[in-house]
Amino acid sequence: MMLTFLATFSIFVLVVFGMSLGWLIKRKSLQGSCGGISSLGIDKVCDCPEPCDARKKRMAREARRIL
């Protein structure tokens, strides 16, 4: 049981370290390879016609921050 845990944890740590090599070497963060949902013709994550109140407040805060 403990050997399985240690092996799994070691593999997990190696994978995370491997993914972070790009940032460690080039200071370049991970990014998608396919353009995200915009490549599928979807403008936003949800399909609702109008954003909810929480989303509207967040968008207003972001707009104020930019100006």
C-alpha positions as a Python dict, from the first residue, in 0.01 Angstrom:
ca = {
    (1, 'M'): (0, 0, 0),
    (2, 'M'): (271, 248, 98),
    (3, 'L'): (486, 151, -201),
    (4, 'T'): (194, 221, -436),
    (5, 'F'): (138, 560, -276),
    (6, 'L'): (505, 655, -302),
    (7, 'A'): (526, 541, -665),
    (8, 'T'): (212, 736, -758),
    (9, 'F'): (328, 1045, -573),
    (10, 'S'): (671, 1027, -740),
    (11, 'I'): (516, 1001, -1086),
    (12, 'F'): (285, 1293, -1009),
    (13, 'V'): (579, 1509, -895),
    (14, 'L'): (776, 1420, -1210),
    (15, 'V'): (483, 1512, -1434),
    (16, 'V'): (433, 1848, -1261),
    (17, 'F'): (806, 1919, -1284),
    (18, 'G'): (805, 1824, -1653),
    (19, 'M'): (517, 2061, -1721),
    (20, 'S'): (697, 2341, -1538),
    (21, 'L'): (1021, 2305, -1737),
    (22, 'G'): (903, 2551, -2000),
    (23, 'W'): (848, 2817, -1738),
    (24, 'L'): (1169, 2735, -1552),
    (25, 'I'): (1380, 2759, -1868),
    (26, 'K'): (1206, 3017, -2088),
    (27, 'R'): (973, 3191, -1838),
    (28, 'K'): (691, 3101, -2074),
    (29, 'S'): (363, 2980, -1926),
    (30, 'L'): (152, 2687, -2045),
    (31, 'Q'): (-93, 2771, -2320),
    (32, 'G'): (-351, 2591, -2523),
    (33, 'S'): (-257, 2449, -2859),
    (34, 'C'): (-588, 2481, -3042),
    (35, 'G'): (-712, 2832, -2966),
    (36, 'G'): (-961, 2728, -2701),
    (37, 'I'): (-1335, 2754, -2745),
    (38, 'S'): (-1305, 3039, -2995),
    (39, 'S'): (-1184, 2789, -3256),
    (40, 'L'): (-1517, 2611, -3218),
    (41, 'G'): (-1711, 2928, -3299),
    (42, 'I'): (-1820, 2981, -2938),
    (43, 'D'): (-1777, 3335, -2805),
    (44, 'K'): (-1826, 3254, -2437),
    (45, 'V'): (-1821, 2955, -2206),
    (46, 'C'): (-2191, 2954, -2118),
    (47, 'D'): (-2473, 2943, -2371),
    (48, 'C'): (-2702, 3178, -2183),
    (49, 'P'): (-2824, 3476, -2390),
    (50, 'E'): (-2749, 3728, -2114),
    (51, 'P'): (-2483, 3707, -1841),
    (52, 'C'): (-2590, 3662, -1481),
    (53, 'D'): (-2573, 3947, -1229),
    (54, 'A'): (-2243, 3829, -1080),
    (55, 'R'): (-2086, 3821, -1428),
    (56, 'K'): (-2219, 4171, -1505),
    (57, 'K'): (-2065, 4306, -1183),
    (58, 'R'): (-1731, 4140, -1261),
    (59, 'M'): (-1734, 4283, -1616),
    (60, 'A'): (-1812, 4631, -1479),
    (61, 'R'): (-1522, 4607, -1232),
    (62, 'E'): (-1286, 4498, -1509),
    (63, 'A'): (-1403, 4783, -1733),
    (64, 'R'): (-1338, 5036, -1454),
    (65, 'R'): (-993, 4891, -1396),
    (66, 'I'): (-901, 4934, -1763),
    (67, 'L'): (-1015, 5298, -1774),
}
